[in-house]
């Protein structure tokens, strides 16, 4: 589909120049709107909750609460910290253990904070948003205290963020790891009231603060305009301004790098979703700021004496051109002084893109996607020269790498999994690289299977989009429906790869296609139990707008080129049918957030390709998206509907494309009342518009959960059971 100069599909009843007949549904907690929600929730539950619903919900809950899940940990001092939910603790426990205990089959955990008990005590459904434990300068530095055994315990001061019901707006409270209690404000404890923002440590008595207090304190995106320095024992209102942004920018943030010998105060002005200015701040000189002189689309980071640059587009420095999507490093002091001090560690190719960067004390690890397949490279300095080596090549599937302690060691956590292979956790040591030895790898934990995978297979294939671009996608299901793509021919010949089976299978096509977010293989625990085990096929499309091939893959579907993402997704849908994997009647699409905008456009622009459509926490009214909650921050992705951009935005605004006389497939829309990122009004109004035309539409709204849609495992299991049972009813 191409972008027309004027869109003939626009529903005249939803002409943006006229009053929106469903605007009242944007009143999130209005009595009339909530009555409307309750009525539709009741209808949805009556329709979907068949005899198989409760058994499925129970199975999904058991997966989410399984005691043999791998606990993800963060090392702080002598302890490994973990946040954990299970059947007895649906809101969760923050806990810690020792490294020795963690390696055992049954670690002994010390409970630090019980969110279920706190929720019951305070009458609020608290959802964990994370913790920052202050790293002291040595064991005798600021923050040193004694634990119950009288041993030095410098890891004491903690900032914990909690969200009521899962909303983005949260609170931050200071927590004492020695006494295991929140530090009351009356004792000088830091407490940030509910809002969008946060606290981060400078030292034991000082934090950086962002908070959305006051009429002029937020940007048009709803995020804090000002970053402040806040001293213990003083009112929040007296916190000192450090840097700010204009009202039409996104937000301001500040932080402190405590790496011994390389301490830095940093400030960032986020001008938009993809543009920023990064500064070094000198508190000793009345917060004088030094701008890091790079284009605004270059992400800037520091590690010890190095500066790390990740440009989104090509740029030139001292006469040398650097490609967008590269990873560039240099001596920080020399670069800031204006000297030519840069070196390219990774440069993208036609098939390879930078996915992530991890640093240890002396090594930079680069995770690369090569035709959406993971590989990892290590880079380090030796005798003044940079060296490089491929690492962890013995592991298959998607690889995740995280430093155990980036300031103190060369050790890393490494995870590997794929669509049907559960996660393995390894501990690696990179120290041997400097003597020519490969990294050591020790298997620490292995997650069990959550569904029966015998007879299942996965494949990568390619479809051809409307403009001839090859679009990769993954296919997961019964071996008779999935023929593994193992030859070079499959990766190089344009067009569809023939993947055939004896009969068409009920198939879900999932996609996202936005914000440079890549869709890579990960273990399908819930989908495996609810869909694959019962004979369904699952497909994931790597369409433009994502990051699978770097910034260029993303840029290709921005703003007026958004249609390319939808053409890509439609091409994969057609490929699934033409190769015999499924039929139109047995093919559904599913997506959430920007992916909900994607599936909303599949419904309104390509209804003939699908037998069912699932739209979750979506953007759908693209005329008003920038006026609702955080929507203004996404103008860099979609355009600004208050300008001439509306000419092309209207071509992918599903709410305005709903048209009488079209035979729409059955559609399920879900959202959350507490979603304060993407307004629930999008899904509500779309449902109302479809209902008026007599479409087969089912609507369900969770009263908690924020943008994630669920505030705890029980809600997550219920939501997924509703979606999968509805899909089986439509396609089975």
Secondary structure, DSSP 4 states (H G I P E B T S, - for coil): ----SS-TTS-GGG-TTSPPTTGGGG-TT-HHHHHHHHHHHHHHHHHH--TTHHHHHHHHHHHHH-TTSPPP-EEETTEEEEEEEETTEEEEEEEEEEHHHHTSSS---EEEEEHHHHHHHHTS-EEEEEEEEPPPSSTTSTT--B-TTS-B----EEEEEEEETT-S-EEEEEEETTTTEE--GGGT--EEEEES-EEEEEETTEEEEE---STTSB-TTSSBSEEEEEETTS-GGGPEEEEE--TTS-EEEEEEE--TT--EEEEEEE-SSS-EEEEEEEGGGTTEEEE--S-TTEEEEEETTEEEEEESS-EEETTEEE-TT-EEEEEHHHHHTT---EEEEE---SSEEEEEEEE-SSEEEEEEEETTEEEEEEEEEETTEEEEEEE-TT--SEEEEEES-TTT-SEEEEEEE-SSS--EEEEEE-GGGGGTPPPEEEEEEEPPPSS--TTEEEEEEEEE-TTS-EEEEEEEEETTT-----SHHHHHS-S------SS---EEEE----TT--------HHHIIIIITTT-EEEEE--TTSSTT-HHHHHTTSGGGTHHHHHHHHHHHHHHHHTTS--GGGEEEEEETHHHHHHHHHHHH-GGG-SEEEEES----TTTGGGSGGGGGGHHHH--TTTTTHHHHGGG-HHHH--TT--PPEEEEEEETT-SSS-THHHHHHHHHHHHTT--EEEEEESS-GGGT-SSHHHHHHHHHHHHHHHHHHH-
